Amino acid sequence: MEKSSLTALVRERLETARQASSGRSATTVYGGHEHQLRQTLIAMTAGQELEEHESPGEATLHVLHGRVTLHCGEVSWDGMAGDLLIIPSARHSLTAVEDAAVLLTVVKPR
């Protein structure tokens, strides 16, 4: 069994994001290309966006810190620390309303 501190990872990734020219930082918490399940911690500074993209499979977004807005076409959902957002299977984007960290969980189809 492995154990990770999401609190420590959030602090680390937010600090890295604040120093990065892109204003973003990410790390795989579990899984990877060889697994169906993948969890990625993504940190973004206020105002940064993950531009519109396809969903690679069933996915959720757990907001660990800060506030974000998930956009899909004309619809958007606001999320704050503790919220779990279901990512639509359509093209979507994500904006950090304030410095934020999210845990993206994706199950890739076989």
CYANA upper distance limits for C-alpha pairs under 8 A (distance plus 0.5 A):
  4 SER  CA     29 VAL  CA      8.46
  5 SER  CA      9 LEU  CA      6.80
  6 LEU  CA     10 VAL  CA      6.46
  7 THR  CA     11 ARG  CA      6.94
  8 ALA  CA     12 GLU  CA      6.71
  9 LEU  CA     13 ARG  CA      6.43
  9 LEU  CA     41 LEU  CA      8.32
 10 VAL  CA     14 LEU  CA      6.43
 10 VAL  CA     41 LEU  CA      8.08
 10 VAL  CA     43 ALA  CA      7.62
 10 VAL  CA     64 LEU  CA      8.17
 10 VAL  CA     65 HIS  CA      8.10
 10 VAL  CA    101 ALA  CA      6.68
 11 ARG  CA     15 GLU  CA      6.74
 12 GLU  CA     16 THR  CA      6.80
 13 ARG  CA     17 ALA  CA      6.50
 13 ARG  CA     25 SER  CA      6.17
 13 ARG  CA     26 ALA  CA      7.17
 13 ARG  CA     27 THR  CA      8.38
 13 ARG  CA     42 ILE  CA      7.89
 13 ARG  CA     43 ALA  CA      6.17
 13 ARG  CA    101 ALA  CA      8.45
 14 LEU  CA     18 ARG  CA      6.62
 14 LEU  CA     24 ARG  CA      8.37
 14 LEU  CA     25 SER  CA      7.63
 14 LEU  CA     43 ALA  CA      5.83
 14 LEU  CA     44 MET  CA      7.34
 14 LEU  CA     45 THR  CA      7.90
 14 LEU  CA     99 ASP  CA      8.06
 14 LEU  CA    100 ALA  CA      8.02
 14 LEU  CA    101 ALA  CA      7.60
 15 GLU  CA     19 GLN  CA      6.98
 16 THR  CA     20 ALA  CA      6.64
 16 THR  CA     24 ARG  CA      8.08
 16 THR  CA     25 SER  CA      6.64
 17 ALA  CA     21 SER  CA      8.48
 17 ALA  CA     22 SER  CA      7.90
 17 ALA  CA     23 GLY  CA      5.24
 17 ALA  CA     24 ARG  CA      4.84
 17 ALA  CA     25 SER  CA      5.30
 17 ALA  CA     43 ALA  CA      6.74
 17 ALA  CA     44 MET  CA      6.53
 17 ALA  CA     45 THR  CA      6.96
 18 ARG  CA     23 GLY  CA      6.16
 18 ARG  CA     24 ARG  CA      7.89
 18 ARG  CA     44 MET  CA      8.43
 18 ARG  CA     45 THR  CA      6.80
 19 GLN  CA     23 GLY  CA      7.61
 20 ALA  CA     24 ARG  CA      7.02
 20 ALA  CA     25 SER  CA      8.05
 22 SER  CA     48 GLN  CA      8.44
 23 GLY  CA     44 MET  CA      6.23
 23 GLY  CA     45 THR  CA      5.80
 23 GLY  CA     48 GLN  CA      6.91
 24 ARG  CA     42 ILE  CA      7.77
 24 ARG  CA     43 ALA  CA      6.07
 24 ARG  CA     44 MET  CA      4.97
 24 ARG  CA     45 THR  CA      7.04
 24 ARG  CA     48 GLN  CA      7.96
 25 SER  CA     42 ILE  CA      6.38
 25 SER  CA     43 ALA  CA      5.69
 25 SER  CA     44 MET  CA      7.12
 26 ALA  CA     40 THR  CA      7.21
 26 ALA  CA     41 LEU  CA      5.99
 26 ALA  CA     42 ILE  CA      4.83
 26 ALA  CA     43 ALA  CA      6.64
 27 THR  CA     40 THR  CA      6.13
 27 THR  CA     41 LEU  CA      5.95
 27 THR  CA     42 ILE  CA      7.26
 28 THR  CA     32 GLY  CA      7.58
 28 THR  CA     38 ARG  CA      7.90
 28 THR  CA     39 GLN  CA      6.46
 28 THR  CA     40 THR  CA      4.81
 28 THR  CA     41 LEU  CA      6.81
 29 VAL  CA     38 ARG  CA      8.23
 29 VAL  CA     39 GLN  CA      5.89
 29 VAL  CA     40 THR  CA      5.85
 29 VAL  CA     41 LEU  CA      6.98
 30 TYR  CA     37 LEU  CA      8.20
 30 TYR  CA     38 ARG  CA      6.11
 30 TYR  CA     39 GLN  CA      5.57
 30 TYR  CA     40 THR  CA      7.58
 31 GLY  CA     35 HIS  CA      5.80
 31 GLY  CA     36 GLN  CA      7.92
 31 GLY  CA     37 LEU  CA      6.31
 31 GLY  CA     38 ARG  CA      4.92
 31 GLY  CA     39 GLN  CA      6.93
 32 GLY  CA     36 GLN  CA      8.37
 32 GLY  CA     37 LEU  CA      8.08
 32 GLY  CA     38 ARG  CA      6.13
 33 HIS  CA     38 ARG  CA      8.47
 36 GLN  CA    106 VAL  CA      8.36
 36 GLN  CA    107 VAL  CA      5.82
 36 GLN  CA    108 LYS  CA      5.49
 36 GLN  CA    109 PRO  CA      7.51
 36 GLN  CA    110 ARG  CA      7.76
 37 LEU  CA    105 THR  CA      7.68
 37 LEU  CA    106 VAL  CA      6.25
 37 LEU  CA    107 VAL  CA      5.02
 37 LEU  CA    108 LYS  CA      7.01
 38 ARG  CA    104 LEU  CA      8.45
 38 ARG  CA    105 THR  CA      6.25
 38 ARG  CA    106 VAL  CA      5.76
 38 ARG  CA    107 VAL  CA      6.96
 38 ARG  CA    108 LYS  CA      8.46
 39 GLN  CA    103 LEU  CA      7.06
 39 GLN  CA    104 LEU  CA      5.97
 39 GLN  CA    105 THR  CA      4.93
 39 GLN  CA    106 VAL  CA      6.92
 40 THR  CA    103 LEU  CA      6.16
 40 THR  CA    104 LEU  CA      5.62
 40 THR  CA    105 THR  CA      7.10
 41 LEU  CA    101 ALA  CA      7.37
 41 LEU  CA    102 VAL  CA      6.21
 41 LEU  CA    103 LEU  CA      5.04
 41 LEU  CA    104 LEU  CA      6.75
 42 ILE  CA    101 ALA  CA      6.03
 42 ILE  CA    102 VAL  CA      5.86
 42 ILE  CA    103 LEU  CA      6.90
 42 ILE  CA    104 LEU  CA      7.84
 43 ALA  CA     99 ASP  CA      8.11
 43 ALA  CA    100 ALA  CA      6.21
 43 ALA  CA    101 ALA  CA      4.70
 43 ALA  CA    102 VAL  CA      7.03
 44 MET  CA     48 GLN  CA      6.56
 44 MET  CA     49 GLU  CA      8.27
 44 MET  CA     96 ALA  CA      6.64
 44 MET  CA     99 ASP  CA      6.35
 44 MET  CA    100 ALA  CA      5.93
 44 MET  CA    101 ALA  CA      6.85
 45 THR  CA     96 ALA  CA      6.96
 45 THR  CA     98 GLU  CA      6.97
 45 THR  CA     99 ASP  CA      4.71
 45 THR  CA    100 ALA  CA      6.84
 46 ALA  CA     96 ALA  CA      5.58
 46 ALA  CA     97 VAL  CA      5.86
 46 ALA  CA     98 GLU  CA      4.47
 46 ALA  CA     99 ASP  CA      4.98
 46 ALA  CA    100 ALA  CA      7.68
 47 GLY  CA     95 THR  CA      6.98
 47 GLY  CA     96 ALA  CA      5.84
 47 GLY  CA     97 VAL  CA      6.30
 47 GLY  CA     98 GLU  CA      7.26
 48 GLN  CA     95 THR  CA      6.36
 48 GLN  CA     96 ALA  CA      6.06
 49 GLU  CA     93 SER  CA      7.65
 49 GLU  CA     94 LEU  CA      6.02
 49 GLU  CA     95 THR  CA      4.81
 49 GLU  CA     96 ALA  CA      6.85
 50 LEU  CA     93 SER  CA      6.07
 50 LEU  CA     94 LEU  CA      5.61
 50 LEU  CA     95 THR  CA      6.97
 51 GLU  CA     92 HIS  CA      8.25
 51 GLU  CA     93 SER  CA      5.59
 51 GLU  CA     94 LEU  CA      7.35
 52 GLU  CA     91 ARG  CA      6.54
 52 GLU  CA     92 HIS  CA      5.36
 52 GLU  CA     93 SER  CA      4.72
 52 GLU  CA     94 LEU  CA      8.17
 53 HIS  CA     91 ARG  CA      5.67
 53 HIS  CA     92 HIS  CA      6.11
 53 HIS  CA     93 SER  CA      6.91
 54 GLU  CA     89 SER  CA      7.96
 54 GLU  CA     90 ALA  CA      6.87
 54 GLU  CA     91 ARG  CA      5.07
 54 GLU  CA     92 HIS  CA      7.17
 55 SER  CA     59 ALA  CA      7.99
 55 SER  CA     87 ILE  CA      8.23
 55 SER  CA     88 PRO  CA      7.95
 55 SER  CA     89 SER  CA      6.09
 55 SER  CA     90 ALA  CA      7.10
 55 SER  CA     91 ARG  CA      7.02
 55 SER  CA     92 HIS  CA      8.10
 56 PRO  CA    106 VAL  CA      7.80
 56 PRO  CA    107 VAL  CA      8.42
 56 PRO  CA    108 LYS  CA      6.58
 56 PRO  CA    109 PRO  CA      8.46
 57 GLY  CA     89 SER  CA      7.65
 57 GLY  CA    106 VAL  CA      6.64
 57 GLY  CA    107 VAL  CA      6.06
 57 GLY  CA    108 LYS  CA      5.19
 57 GLY  CA    109 PRO  CA      6.45
 58 GLU  CA     87 ILE  CA      7.95
 58 GLU  CA     89 SER  CA      7.60
 58 GLU  CA    106 VAL  CA      6.17
 58 GLU  CA    107 VAL  CA      5.79
 58 GLU  CA    108 LYS  CA      7.30
 58 GLU  CA    109 PRO  CA      8.49
 59 ALA  CA     86 ILE  CA      6.94
 59 ALA  CA     87 ILE  CA      5.91
 59 ALA  CA     88 PRO  CA      8.29
 59 ALA  CA    104 LEU  CA      7.54
 59 ALA  CA    105 THR  CA      5.91
 59 ALA  CA    106 VAL  CA      4.82
 59 ALA  CA    107 VAL  CA      6.88
 60 THR  CA     84 LEU  CA      7.30
 60 THR  CA     85 LEU  CA      6.19
 60 THR  CA     86 ILE  CA      5.10
 60 THR  CA     87 ILE  CA      5.83
 60 THR  CA    104 LEU  CA      6.42
 60 THR  CA    105 THR  CA      5.79
 60 THR  CA    106 VAL  CA      7.22
 61 LEU  CA     84 LEU  CA      6.16
 61 LEU  CA     85 LEU  CA      5.52
 61 LEU  CA     86 ILE  CA      6.88
 61 LEU  CA     87 ILE  CA      7.28
 61 LEU  CA    102 VAL  CA      6.80
 61 LEU  CA    103 LEU  CA      6.18
 61 LEU  CA    104 LEU  CA      5.20
 61 LEU  CA    105 THR  CA      6.93
 62 HIS  CA     81 ALA  CA      8.40
 62 HIS  CA     82 GLY  CA      7.34
 62 HIS  CA     83 ASP  CA      6.38
 62 HIS  CA     84 LEU  CA      4.93
 62 HIS  CA     85 LEU  CA      6.85
 62 HIS  CA    102 VAL  CA      5.98
 62 HIS  CA    103 LEU  CA      5.53
 62 HIS  CA    104 LEU  CA      7.04
 63 VAL  CA     67 ARG  CA      7.89
 63 VAL  CA     68 VAL  CA      8.20
 63 VAL  CA     79 GLY  CA      7.02
 63 VAL  CA     80 MET  CA      6.36
 63 VAL  CA     81 ALA  CA      5.33
 63 VAL  CA     82 GLY  CA      6.14
 63 VAL  CA     83 ASP  CA      5.95
 63 VAL  CA     84 LEU  CA      6.87
 63 VAL  CA     85 LEU  CA      8.47
 63 VAL  CA    100 ALA  CA      8.16
 63 VAL  CA    101 ALA  CA      6.81
 63 VAL  CA    102 VAL  CA      4.94
 63 VAL  CA    103 LEU  CA      6.96
 64 LEU  CA     80 MET  CA      8.22
 64 LEU  CA     81 ALA  CA      5.34
 64 LEU  CA     82 GLY  CA      6.49
 64 LEU  CA     83 ASP  CA      8.40
 64 LEU  CA    100 ALA  CA      7.98
 64 LEU  CA    101 ALA  CA      5.98
 64 LEU  CA    102 VAL  CA      5.73
 64 LEU  CA    103 LEU  CA      7.37
 65 HIS  CA     80 MET  CA      7.51
 65 HIS  CA     81 ALA  CA      5.28
 65 HIS  CA     82 GLY  CA      8.35
 65 HIS  CA     99 ASP  CA      8.16
 65 HIS  CA    100 ALA  CA      5.52
 65 HIS  CA    101 ALA  CA      5.48
 65 HIS  CA    102 VAL  CA      7.40
 66 GLY  CA     80 MET  CA      6.27
 66 GLY  CA     81 ALA  CA      6.19
 66 GLY  CA     96 ALA  CA      8.48
 66 GLY  CA     97 VAL  CA      8.24
 66 GLY  CA     98 GLU  CA      6.32
 66 GLY  CA     99 ASP  CA      6.14
 66 GLY  CA    100 ALA  CA      4.71
 66 GLY  CA    101 ALA  CA      7.16
 67 ARG  CA     78 ASP  CA      7.79
 67 ARG  CA     79 GLY  CA      6.14
 67 ARG  CA     80 MET  CA      4.87
 67 ARG  CA     81 ALA  CA      7.16
 67 ARG  CA     96 ALA  CA      6.70
 67 ARG  CA     97 VAL  CA      5.84
 67 ARG  CA     98 GLU  CA      6.05
 67 ARG  CA     99 ASP  CA      7.67
 67 ARG  CA    100 ALA  CA      6.28
 68 VAL  CA     78 ASP  CA      6.40
 68 VAL  CA     79 GLY  CA      5.79
 68 VAL  CA     80 MET  CA      7.01
 68 VAL  CA     94 LEU  CA      7.37
 68 VAL  CA     95 THR  CA      6.01
 68 VAL  CA     96 ALA  CA      4.93
 68 VAL  CA     97 VAL  CA      5.57
 68 VAL  CA     98 GLU  CA      7.59
 68 VAL  CA    100 ALA  CA      7.29
 69 THR  CA     76 SER  CA      7.02
 69 THR  CA     77 TRP  CA      6.06
 69 THR  CA     78 ASP  CA      4.96
 69 THR  CA     79 GLY  CA      6.62
 69 THR  CA     94 LEU  CA      6.25
 69 THR  CA     95 THR  CA      5.70
 69 THR  CA     96 ALA  CA      7.04
 69 THR  CA     97 VAL  CA      7.26
 70 LEU  CA     76 SER  CA      5.95
 70 LEU  CA     77 TRP  CA      5.71
 70 LEU  CA     78 ASP  CA      6.96
 70 LEU  CA     79 GLY  CA      8.27
 70 LEU  CA     92 HIS  CA      7.61
 70 LEU  CA     93 SER  CA      6.43
 70 LEU  CA     94 LEU  CA      5.12
 70 LEU  CA     95 THR  CA      7.07
 71 HIS  CA     75 VAL  CA      6.50
 71 HIS  CA     76 SER  CA      4.81
 71 HIS  CA     77 TRP  CA      7.13
 71 HIS  CA     92 HIS  CA      5.95
 71 HIS  CA     93 SER  CA      5.68
 71 HIS  CA     94 LEU  CA      6.64
 71 HIS  CA     95 THR  CA      8.50
 72 CYS  CA     76 SER  CA      6.53
 72 CYS  CA     88 PRO  CA      7.86
 72 CYS  CA     90 ALA  CA      7.52
 72 CYS  CA     91 ARG  CA      6.81
 72 CYS  CA     92 HIS  CA      4.98
 72 CYS  CA     93 SER  CA      7.21
 73 GLY  CA     91 ARG  CA      8.13
 73 GLY  CA     92 HIS  CA      7.59
 77 TRP  CA     85 LEU  CA      8.35
 79 GLY  CA     83 ASP  CA      6.13
 79 GLY  CA     84 LEU  CA      7.97
 79 GLY  CA     85 LEU  CA      7.60
 88 PRO  CA     92 HIS  CA      7.88
 96 ALA  CA    100 ALA  CA      6.48
